[in-house]
Structures are given as C-alpha cells and as structure tokens.
Amino acid sequence: MLRLDPSSLTMGVPVPWCETAVGKVRLTDRFTLHSRAPESKSLRRARRGLEHLLSLLDTQDVALGEAAVEERSPAGGSWFVALGEEDDRHWVRAAGLSHLRARQVAVDEVVLSSGLCLWGTGALWAVGKAGAVELTRAPQPEEVRTLHTLRAQAELSAYETTTSAALAGLAGALARWAAIRVPPTMDWDIPHLHYLAALLDERGTPMLAPELWHYWQDLVRQRNAQVHELVVRRCLADGLHAVVVEGLAGIADIARGRLPGTTPQQALRFLADVDPVWRRIAPTERVTSYSELVRLAYVVQVLRAGCPELHGRSGRLLICVEDPAESRILSTARTVAERAGLDLQAVGLYPLGTLLPSTGGSLHACGEPR
C-alpha cells in the first residue's frame, strides 16, 4: 500500500480548506509554504521538520507565503505546501496541535494527503480547485454530526487512500534514502475503493443516509480513477510498475448487504467460494462479527498485493506505516500468511513521523516491525 496517510494523532482535526483559501494558492514547480497563523513554538518545530522532509527530495526552494489558511483553524494554525501542475495538486500539512496535548497528541506532525479526503471524523472535505471532485450536494448538518461520532466507535481508522504522482515520487525518494533496494518492478497498491470500516456499524450497515452513501462511493471511484492514471504515468517514468488491487471489494459487499447468509462465518464462506485469496485463508480463519470480517478484508488486501504466489509477479510491496491501525493490519497479515502457508513479501517504513528532527528519530526500513 503506497500511502502517506493522516496519522491517528491528527485524524480528529478537520482540515480548514475552503474554496477562497485554495483559490489564493499559486502553484509552481517549487514548494511554497503558506500560513496566516502566528508561528508558535510548535509550528516552528513543524516547519523545521517539513523543511527537513523536503530536503530529502532535493528541494531547495521553500518560500513563506500567506492567506492560504483560514485563521479559525482548530489546530491553532497549519502549514500547507502546494506543488504540481494544474491536474496534480497536493498538500503537505504540518499542524500545531497544542490544544490536544491533554490527549497525548504530538505537537508536530507531517501529514500528506491529496484532493478528496475522508478524515477521522468522517466529514467529507473536498477541495474543488485542488484536484478534487467537487461536491454538488454537501452533507446535511445532522449527517455531519453523525459522522463526527464515528471515530469513537470505529476500531479501524478511515484513511484517505487516494495517492498521486507526487506521492509516488516521494515514496520512491524515501525508499532510496532508507537504503531499500527497489526492484525493477514494484507493486504500488492503489485501492480502487475507499476504506469503509469507520462508516459501518457492528452489523456491517452503513451509518449514512443511502443517498449520501452511494454518492460518496461514486466520488471515490471517480477520484481513484484519476489518481491511478497519475500514478501509472509517474511510475512508468521511474521504471516502476503500478497495479490496482481490488482487495477491498469484500468490504464494499459487506457494506452493501450483498453477501448471503445470516452470520459473518457464512459470509466468509461465500467470499471463499468466489475469490481465490479468501479461499486460501478461510480454512485457518474464524470470524465472529462483521467487524472482524471487515478487518480480515484489509488483511486480504495486503496478501493479494504482497504475495508473489497470489499475484504472479516479482518484487516487494512497499507499505508506509504511519497509523497504528496500519501497523496492526500488517502484523495480522503476516500472521495470517504464515498460517495459510503464504510468503508475504512486504517492506514496512516505520514511521514517517519520525522524520521530524524535533522527535530525535529517523526513518528506517525493515521487513519486520521493531
């Protein structure tokens, strides 16, 4: 899974994007740093970390701008970086989260995302002029309030799973910097469907009005189609091979109520009948709830993209692990693969956040988590 995702530490903080703010961002081939908020100590630390991250990409020009961020940011001010061309706009966010210290939230985070975002609150945030699909109908207030309660109920995080040509290049640079031997063919998992676990209740039923639920899935499919084209273009330029993995189809079927049977175990048997990867792991796995079945679907996605025996290609799967849930999924995938007799060829980068100099850490790559 080639991803640089929102950290769990910042997933409860909505991004204060708006059309007016985005319209004031001038895109060039250089990184431009924008902020209207005062530079607090935490933001200075975040800026140093951001500059260090950009230095890894041989980027020299970091210019300070203004009027790109609303002053009413709940995080007390955020830093954004704009890069790319008209059809490829992406953001780097380093937010000062001093008001969340009581909850042991780090005060310096670097978060990378692109375009259409589903943050941990579940709220839909679209930046129409920043390469996202524009929302033609905003969620109603009562629906947003419902979405804001989901993070407390969801064990797995909701990720912004779209990636981009810019993120593909960044991950490649990080891999080379971390001394990973990138093979001629590297599978970069670009999920066709958005992670849905945080939007489902214990029975696997969407906690959204049907109209909004289907509308959201349509937006995700459109966005991921655009993203896939960008990633393939960039990867081919670097001599890499990009693939789309349909491993989340099982989650979508659960959410849409399309799986037959009255119990999660019966649904698992149905998936095993129609999908060879599910068939391979079903004899050694048992699920007692739809939540467990959804978590197993994430594992199946990792196995599908990371086991040469299943996809028939050489190379390793690069997984950027930033969120604790992602680490748990990778760890569980290794366990499930071992039980099923599969050879999982996955490399984890743990974690992106330690690139910040103020943490005293450094990025490292390994086959097993430390």
Secondary structure, DSSP 4 states (H G I P E B T S, - for coil): -------TTTTTS-----HHHHHT----SSEEEE--S---HHHHHHHHHHHHHHHTTT---EEEE-SSS-TT-TTS-EEEEEES-TT--EEEEEE--GGGGGGT--S---EEEESSEE-TT--EE--GGGTSPPPSSPPPHHHHHHHHTHHHH-SSPP------HHHHHHHHHHHHHTT----SS-B-B--SS---GGGB-TTS-BSS-HHHHHHHHHHHHHHHHHHHHHHHHHHHHTT---B---TTHHHHHHHTT-S-SSSHHHHHHHHHHH-HHHHHHGGG---SSHHHHHHHHHHHHHHHHH-HHHH---S-EEEE--SHHHHHHHHHHHHHHHHHT----EEEEE-GGGGSGGGT---EEESS--
